[in-house]
């Protein structure tokens, strides 16, 4: 037993030595550049007010472990191909009866399908689909038939026999007057508490706010308004009336003489010979055949002798020796 434990320990150690030990990957933290410093506010000039520059937004670089954006591959555009198929199913035991056929030349698809409806009618749909859309024509063959509704009769349940009166005596209950009413004691009068007045707390004294001098800014200079030259006065254009064009004169259509065609000649009708009268063929009369008698011949039934089998006790039963198994060895108990 000790040898077995040692072998198992060595085998586990060999497997652990063969398997590589992978350490958990460690990724460096992304380093972002510091935000750009705000521009200092310039001193106010003598002719301008205090200028305020916007603080630029800090620009961060992308992290090194960010996954790249993959573009979706372009799908191949396959031109439409012509095809044609048809099938038909008819199975009376399962009431399956339908068919479908469809043809296409690569541009226009046309076909039809037929379905047997539960009400006995046959629905036929002919359709056509092209670049303008899908157009279908639906037709029905036969007349709808529905089974007459017959409500099921309510089941007749046997009337239950009246229950036999119990032979046990009825219990006797006490009336309400037989119980003694409880005696309640009056509530004890407790002395009311004496309320005290609300204590008067002194109001806190805060120091007065200091008076700060207001800053003085130089007055904004007054700039003279620019003088623009006046817009020149352009003369109005003189509008002329629409010119009158003379109508074109077309030459008159010439009169062409009508063509004269020759008169069709009158052809004589051909005379066909009359159909000769063929004599009817004379067929020989059917001979009278003698009737065949299909009576069953009388055969004598064969008599077969019954076989005789020896009794079971005539065979000697074999005696098999019992197998001898070795006893289980006594293993020493392991010491841990």
Backbone torsions as a table, in degrees:
resi	resn	phi	psi	omega
1	UNK	NA	-39.2	178.3
2	UNK	-64.1	-37.2	178.1
3	UNK	-63.9	-39.2	-179.4
4	UNK	-64.3	-41.4	179.1
5	UNK	-65.3	-40.6	180.0
6	UNK	-65.3	-40.8	179.3
7	UNK	-64.0	-42.5	179.3
8	UNK	-63.1	-40.2	179.7
9	UNK	-64.7	-42.7	178.8
10	UNK	-65.6	-37.9	-179.9
11	UNK	-65.8	-41.4	178.3
12	UNK	-65.5	-38.9	179.2
13	UNK	-66.3	-36.8	179.3
14	UNK	-66.4	-40.3	179.4
15	UNK	-65.8	-40.7	-180.0
16	UNK	-65.9	-32.3	179.6
17	UNK	-72.7	-33.6	-179.2
18	UNK	-72.3	-35.0	-177.6
19	UNK	-72.1	130.8	178.8
20	UNK	-73.0	145.1	179.4
21	UNK	-96.4	110.4	-179.6
22	UNK	-92.8	130.9	176.7
23	UNK	-89.6	151.6	-179.4
24	UNK	-67.0	125.6	-177.5
25	UNK	-65.2	143.2	178.7
26	UNK	-118.1	124.7	-179.1
27	UNK	-101.7	136.1	178.5
28	UNK	-69.3	145.4	178.8
29	UNK	-67.6	137.2	-179.1
30	UNK	-65.3	137.9	180.0
31	UNK	-102.1	119.4	179.8
32	UNK	-100.9	140.5	178.7
33	UNK	-68.5	148.9	179.9
34	UNK	-66.5	149.9	-179.6
35	UNK	-65.2	143.5	179.3
36	UNK	-65.2	143.0	-177.8
37	UNK	-69.8	147.3	177.8
38	UNK	-70.3	143.1	179.3
39	UNK	-70.5	137.8	178.7
40	UNK	-67.2	146.8	179.5
41	UNK	-75.8	122.9	-179.0
42	UNK	-70.4	157.4	178.0
43	UNK	-70.3	142.4	-178.4
44	UNK	-66.2	135.9	178.0
45	UNK	-82.1	176.7	-177.6
46	UNK	-76.0	-18.6	-175.0
47	UNK	-120.0	0.6	-179.2
48	UNK	-126.7	160.3	174.8
49	UNK	-87.0	178.4	-178.0
50	UNK	-69.0	120.2	-177.9
51	UNK	-89.0	140.5	179.1
52	UNK	-117.5	117.1	179.4
53	UNK	-92.3	137.8	178.5
54	UNK	-70.2	143.2	178.5
55	UNK	-78.1	121.0	-178.0
56	UNK	-68.5	145.7	178.8
57	UNK	-72.9	138.5	-179.7
58	UNK	-67.2	140.8	-179.9
59	UNK	-98.8	121.8	-179.7
60	UNK	-104.7	139.7	175.6
61	UNK	-86.1	152.7	-179.0
62	UNK	-67.4	145.3	178.8
63	UNK	-66.6	150.4	-177.7
64	UNK	-71.6	-23.4	-178.0
65	UNK	-97.5	15.0	178.5
66	UNK	-74.2	138.3	-178.2
67	UNK	-73.1	139.0	179.0
68	UNK	-71.8	154.0	178.9
69	UNK	-89.9	116.8	-179.7
70	UNK	-90.4	138.1	177.8
71	UNK	-85.9	143.3	179.7
72	UNK	-70.6	128.2	-179.5
73	UNK	-64.6	144.6	-179.5
74	UNK	-70.4	133.2	-179.6
75	UNK	-78.5	141.9	179.4
76	UNK	-75.0	138.9	-179.9
77	UNK	-99.1	107.7	-179.6
78	UNK	-95.3	131.3	178.6
79	UNK	-70.1	149.7	179.2
80	UNK	-65.3	141.6	-178.4
81	UNK	-114.2	147.4	176.5
82	UNK	-70.9	147.2	179.2
83	UNK	-152.6	168.5	179.4
84	UNK	-160.3	135.2	176.3
85	UNK	-152.4	160.9	178.8
86	UNK	-161.3	145.3	175.4
87	UNK	-153.2	159.7	-177.7
88	UNK	-148.5	135.9	-179.8
89	UNK	-128.0	129.9	177.4
90	UNK	-146.1	109.9	-178.0
91	UNK	-135.1	101.9	-175.8
92	UNK	-65.6	-39.4	-179.2
93	UNK	-60.1	-34.5	-179.1
94	UNK	-103.0	7.3	178.0
95	UNK	58.8	39.2	177.5
96	UNK	-101.7	119.4	-179.1
97	UNK	-149.7	99.1	179.1
98	UNK	-157.4	160.5	179.8
99	UNK	-152.4	163.1	-177.2
100	UNK	-157.6	135.2	173.8
101	UNK	-141.5	146.6	-175.8
102	UNK	-152.4	141.1	-179.8
103	UNK	-134.3	150.7	178.5
104	UNK	-151.4	139.2	174.9
105	UNK	-102.1	13.6	-178.1
106	UNK	98.3	-17.1	179.7
107	UNK	-123.3	-43.3	-176.9
108	UNK	-119.3	132.8	178.3
109	UNK	-111.4	128.0	178.7
110	UNK	-137.2	149.2	-179.9
111	UNK	-180.0	-174.3	179.1
112	UNK	-157.5	156.0	174.5
113	UNK	-141.5	152.3	-175.2
114	UNK	-127.5	134.2	-177.1
115	UNK	-134.2	136.7	175.9
116	UNK	-89.1	118.2	-176.8
117	UNK	-82.8	158.9	-179.8
118	UNK	-65.2	-23.4	-178.7
119	UNK	-85.9	8.6	176.3
120	UNK	98.4	-12.6	179.3
121	UNK	-83.7	165.2	177.4
122	UNK	-118.3	123.4	179.6
123	UNK	-97.3	125.6	-179.5
124	UNK	-119.3	121.9	-179.1
125	UNK	-119.0	119.0	174.3
126	UNK	-107.5	130.4	-174.1
127	UNK	-135.1	162.4	178.7
128	UNK	-148.8	131.7	-178.2
129	UNK	-132.4	130.0	176.3
130	UNK	-145.5	-162.8	-178.1
131	UNK	-67.8	-16.0	179.0
132	UNK	-85.8	-19.0	179.1
133	UNK	139.7	-166.3	-176.0
134	UNK	-114.3	126.4	180.0
135	UNK	-125.1	127.8	-178.1
136	UNK	-126.1	145.5	176.9
137	UNK	-122.0	118.0	-174.8
138	UNK	-107.9	130.0	177.7
139	UNK	-132.0	156.6	179.1
140	UNK	-128.5	138.4	176.7
141	UNK	-118.0	141.1	-180.0
142	UNK	92.5	-177.7	-177.8
143	UNK	-122.4	138.3	-179.1
144	UNK	-71.8	134.4	179.5
145	UNK	-127.2	132.5	-179.6
146	UNK	-124.4	141.9	178.3
147	UNK	-72.2	141.9	179.9
148	UNK	-69.7	133.9	-178.0
149	UNK	-80.3	125.5	177.7
150	UNK	-123.0	111.9	-179.9
151	UNK	-66.9	139.4	-179.8
152	UNK	-72.4	139.8	-179.8
153	UNK	-70.1	144.6	-179.9
154	UNK	-68.0	136.3	-179.9
155	UNK	-66.2	142.9	180.0
156	UNK	-92.8	111.5	179.9
157	UNK	-93.9	140.2	177.9
158	UNK	-69.0	140.0	179.9
159	UNK	-69.3	134.6	-179.4
160	UNK	-77.5	139.9	179.5
161	UNK	-71.3	149.0	-179.2
162	UNK	-63.6	137.3	-177.7
163	UNK	-65.6	143.6	179.5
164	UNK	-74.2	135.4	-179.0
165	UNK	-62.6	136.1	-177.5
166	UNK	-64.3	142.7	-179.8
167	UNK	-85.2	-5.4	-178.5
168	UNK	-83.1	148.4	179.7
169	UNK	-69.8	147.1	179.1
170	UNK	-72.3	141.3	179.6
171	UNK	-72.9	146.3	180.0
172	UNK	-103.1	122.6	-178.8
173	UNK	-102.5	145.6	178.3
174	UNK	-78.0	147.1	178.4
175	UNK	-79.9	165.5	-177.7
176	UNK	-66.3	-29.8	-176.8
177	UNK	-72.8	-18.4	-177.0
178	UNK	-77.3	-14.8	179.0
179	UNK	-86.3	143.9	178.7
180	UNK	-81.7	132.3	-178.3
181	UNK	-76.1	140.0	179.3
182	UNK	-71.4	151.2	179.0
183	UNK	-105.3	119.7	-178.1
184	UNK	-98.6	139.4	178.1
185	UNK	-88.1	152.0	179.1
186	UNK	-72.7	154.2	-177.6
187	UNK	-70.9	139.3	-178.8
188	UNK	-73.3	136.3	-178.4
189	UNK	-85.6	110.7	178.3
190	UNK	-91.9	146.4	179.0
191	UNK	-69.7	139.8	179.9
192	UNK	-73.0	140.3	179.9
193	UNK	-70.5	148.9	178.5
194	UNK	-90.0	117.2	-178.4
195	UNK	-81.7	138.0	177.9
196	UNK	-99.9	157.5	179.1
197	UNK	-71.8	159.0	180.0
198	UNK	-69.4	130.8	-177.8
199	UNK	-68.6	145.1	179.6
200	UNK	-93.9	114.6	179.4
201	UNK	-96.3	142.4	178.6
202	UNK	-71.5	142.4	179.2
203	UNK	-73.6	139.8	-179.9
204	UNK	-72.5	147.3	179.5
205	UNK	-105.2	119.9	179.8
206	UNK	-102.2	146.6	178.2
207	UNK	-68.6	148.7	-179.1
208	UNK	-68.3	147.5	-179.6
209	UNK	-70.9	132.1	-179.2
210	UNK	-68.8	150.0	178.5
211	UNK	-92.4	115.3	-179.7
212	UNK	-94.1	141.3	178.3
213	UNK	-72.1	139.7	179.5
214	UNK	-74.6	139.0	179.2
215	UNK	-71.7	146.7	179.3
216	UNK	-108.9	124.4	179.4
217	UNK	-107.5	148.1	177.7
218	UNK	-65.9	147.0	-178.7
219	UNK	-67.4	148.2	-179.9
220	UNK	-73.5	131.2	-179.5
221	UNK	-69.0	152.1	178.5
222	UNK	-97.3	123.2	-179.8
223	UNK	-98.9	139.7	177.7
224	UNK	-70.7	146.0	178.9
225	UNK	-71.8	137.7	179.3
226	UNK	-70.5	145.1	179.1
227	UNK	-101.8	119.3	178.9
228	UNK	-100.3	146.3	178.8
229	UNK	-68.2	148.3	-179.2
230	UNK	-67.9	151.6	179.7
231	UNK	-70.9	131.0	-179.7
232	UNK	-67.7	150.5	179.0
233	UNK	-90.9	111.3	179.8
234	UNK	-89.4	142.7	178.3
235	UNK	-71.2	143.8	179.2
236	UNK	-72.7	138.6	179.4
237	UNK	-71.5	146.0	177.5
238	UNK	-88.8	120.5	-178.7
239	UNK	-85.2	134.5	177.2
240	UNK	-99.8	155.1	177.7
241	UNK	-72.5	163.1	-179.9
242	UNK	-68.6	130.7	-178.7
243	UNK	-67.9	146.0	178.8
244	UNK	-93.1	115.7	179.2
245	UNK	-94.3	141.8	177.8
246	UNK	-78.9	140.8	-179.8
247	UNK	-69.4	138.2	-179.7
248	UNK	-71.1	145.9	179.1
249	UNK	-104.1	118.3	180.0
250	UNK	-99.2	146.1	177.8
251	UNK	-70.0	150.6	-179.3
252	UNK	-69.5	148.2	-179.4
253	UNK	-70.8	131.5	-178.7
254	UNK	-70.7	151.7	178.8
255	UNK	-93.5	115.1	-179.4
256	UNK	-92.7	140.7	178.2
257	UNK	-72.6	145.0	179.4
258	UNK	-71.9	137.3	179.9
259	UNK	-73.4	147.2	178.6
260	UNK	-109.0	125.6	-179.7
261	UNK	-103.1	147.9	178.8
262	UNK	-68.8	148.1	179.9
263	UNK	-73.0	138.1	-179.5
264	UNK	-69.2	129.7	-178.8
265	UNK	-70.4	155.4	178.6
266	UNK	-92.2	112.6	-178.3
267	UNK	-89.9	139.1	177.7
268	UNK	-72.3	143.5	178.8
269	UNK	-72.5	137.4	179.8
270	UNK	-73.5	146.5	178.5
271	UNK	-100.4	118.1	-179.7
272	UNK	-96.8	144.0	179.1
273	UNK	-69.1	149.2	-180.0
274	UNK	-69.0	147.6	-178.1
275	UNK	-70.9	127.8	-178.7
276	UNK	-69.4	151.5	178.8
277	UNK	-85.3	111.5	-178.5
278	UNK	-84.3	136.0	178.5
279	UNK	-71.2	144.9	179.1
280	UNK	-71.1	138.2	-179.8
281	UNK	-73.6	145.0	178.6
282	UNK	-101.4	117.7	-178.8
283	UNK	-96.0	142.2	178.7
284	UNK	-69.1	149.3	179.5
285	UNK	-71.9	149.9	-178.3
286	UNK	-70.9	130.4	-179.9
287	UNK	-67.8	154.9	179.1
288	UNK	-89.3	111.8	-179.2
289	UNK	-89.9	142.6	177.9
290	UNK	-69.3	142.8	-179.6
291	UNK	-71.0	140.3	-179.7
292	UNK	-94.0	130.3	178.6
293	UNK	-89.1	120.9	-178.3
294	UNK	-97.8	35.2	179.9
295	UNK	-73.6	141.1	-177.0
296	UNK	-73.8	129.8	177.7
297	UNK	-68.9	151.4	-178.7
298	UNK	-91.1	107.4	177.4
299	UNK	-104.0	143.3	177.7
300	UNK	-81.5	130.1	-178.7
301	UNK	-71.9	130.4	-178.0
302	UNK	-73.4	143.6	178.7
303	UNK	-108.5	117.2	-177.9
304	UNK	-102.8	137.6	178.5
305	UNK	-71.6	143.1	179.5
306	UNK	-75.3	137.1	179.6
307	UNK	-76.3	148.3	178.9
308	UNK	-110.7	125.1	-178.7
309	UNK	-105.5	142.8	177.8
310	UNK	-67.8	151.9	-179.3
311	UNK	-70.6	158.8	-176.1
312	UNK	-67.2	-30.2	-176.3
313	UNK	-72.7	-8.0	-178.8
314	UNK	-77.0	-18.5	-178.9
315	UNK	-93.0	131.2	178.3
316	UNK	-74.8	138.1	178.6
317	UNK	-81.6	131.7	180.0
318	UNK	-74.2	147.8	179.0
319	UNK	-106.9	114.0	-178.9
320	UNK	-97.1	134.0	177.6
321	UNK	-74.1	147.0	178.8
322	UNK	-73.9	137.2	180.0
323	UNK	-73.4	148.1	179.1
324	UNK	-107.8	116.9	-179.5
325	UNK	-96.6	142.6	178.0
326	UNK	-69.3	147.1	-179.7
327	UNK	-73.1	151.9	-177.7
328	UNK	-70.3	133.1	-179.4
329	UNK	-70.3	153.2	179.5
330	UNK	-90.6	108.4	-180.0
331	UNK	-86.9	141.4	177.4
332	UNK	-71.4	145.7	179.9
333	UNK	-71.3	136.9	179.8
334	UNK	-72.6	148.6	177.1
335	UNK	-110.3	125.0	-178.2
336	UNK	-102.9	NA	NA
